[in-house]
Structure formats: C-alpha cells, structure tokens
Amino acid sequence: MIQQKPTVVLVHGAFAESASWTVVIEELQANAVPVVAVANPLRSLPGDAAYLRDVLATIDTSVILVGHSYGGMVITEAGHHPAVRRLVYVTSFLPDTGETLAGFGGADPLEHPPPLQVSHGDGTAGVREELVRPLFAQDFDDPTYAAAADRLTTQNAVVFGQPTTRAAWRELPSTYVVCGEDRATPPEKQRAQAARATAVVELPVAHHPFVTRPELVAEVLLDVAG
C-alpha cells in the first residue's frame, strides 16, 4: 500500500500575502506533495490561529505546518491540531507560552512602534516603505521587488502584543530554517530561537528565500515531508 504524502501548509508573515509562496508550491506539486498556502488574515493572533485551524479541518492527510516570520507565532498557537505532524519555522519567531512578538523586539508596538513599522493611528500598521528593500528584500531584482511591493498590506497592530497560549513545538517535532543573510531578523536572533527546535537547517539566504531561492526552501520541505 502506498502511503499518502503529508500536505504542506504554508503560513505567511506580517504585511504579506500568500502569493509569495508560488514557486515553492510549484516545486512541491512537481514532486507530488500536496500543498496549501493559507491567506493569513492578520487580524489578531487568536483570530489568525482560529482561521488556520479551520483550514486544517478541511485537509484529510497529515500536515507539515510551515510558518514564515510572524507566521511562526500562528503555527505555534494553532499547531496542536491532530493532523499536524511537524512544524517548520522559516526565519521565524518560535515563542513559548506567554511570549509575544513584541517581546522579541523589546517593545510594545502599540505604545512604542518599532522602527520597522508605522502606525496609521486607527489600530492598523504597515511596514515602513523605505526599509522594505534594504532589510527585507535586498536580494530582489527590480521586477521582483516591484511585484512584491504591490502585495504589501496593512494589518491589525494588536497581533504584535498578543501572547501565545500554548506552544505546539513542545509537543511536536520541529525544524527551524535559519536565513543567514537576513537583515530584518538578524541571524543571531534566529539561532537563539532555533535552539528550541528539534532540527536546524541554515541557508545562505535573506528574509524571503521562498521568493529568491525557492528551490532551497522546497528542498528542505521535500526532505521534511519524506
């Protein structure tokens, strides 16, 4: 009997949307690995986790749950679903119970917005445009950057101060992908987070490797998926 491959579920980070995973999705599908890219609503950590659990409830295979950047908070909060077999964190935050995204940056973004984001005064925030390319996309060519910049979105700022209520990685195996050339989340901070993971892979890539080096990300996920 042929064992069915797990479904890889991809969860994007802050100020972003799911189209960034397109080439990774194509690579996985070419290798007969089922894949779903979640349109993370970015409305609150509990709300984003609830949305992800609703997606997981529609999948009839085991799941490899992948979170990028803020997406690591979401998969940590939602990853206790019985279908989830493994968690994968990509240059991500890997929080313990009670930890917040703001805690990793050392400030409450609702009162003291960190330099990477700007508050719109209505409870939403966006990434500072002048910092996107030098910190998040230094390895993008001009057409790729233009397309990515068009996909940037605002979101509810409350997500940065909301704590996780349960740490799924304490009960499930996990892999952390350190992005060694990331300027937005420094590699030393990633390695500190990665110390909590079961396994660590380090790649010579920047903050969005699934855009600029999708074959490397796909290779990691194919290995995890078996």
ABEGO torsion letter per residue (X at the ends): XBBBBBBBBBBBBBGBBAAAAAAAAAAAAAAGBBBBBBBBAGABAAAAAAAAAAAAAABABBBBBBBBEAAAAAAAAAAABAABABBBBBGBBBBBBGBBAAAAAGBBAAABBBAABBBAGAGBBBBBAAAAAAAAAAABBAAAAAAAAAABBBBBAAAAABBBABBAAAABBBBBBBBAABAABBAAAAAAAAAABABBBBBBBBABAAAABAAAAAAAAAAAAX
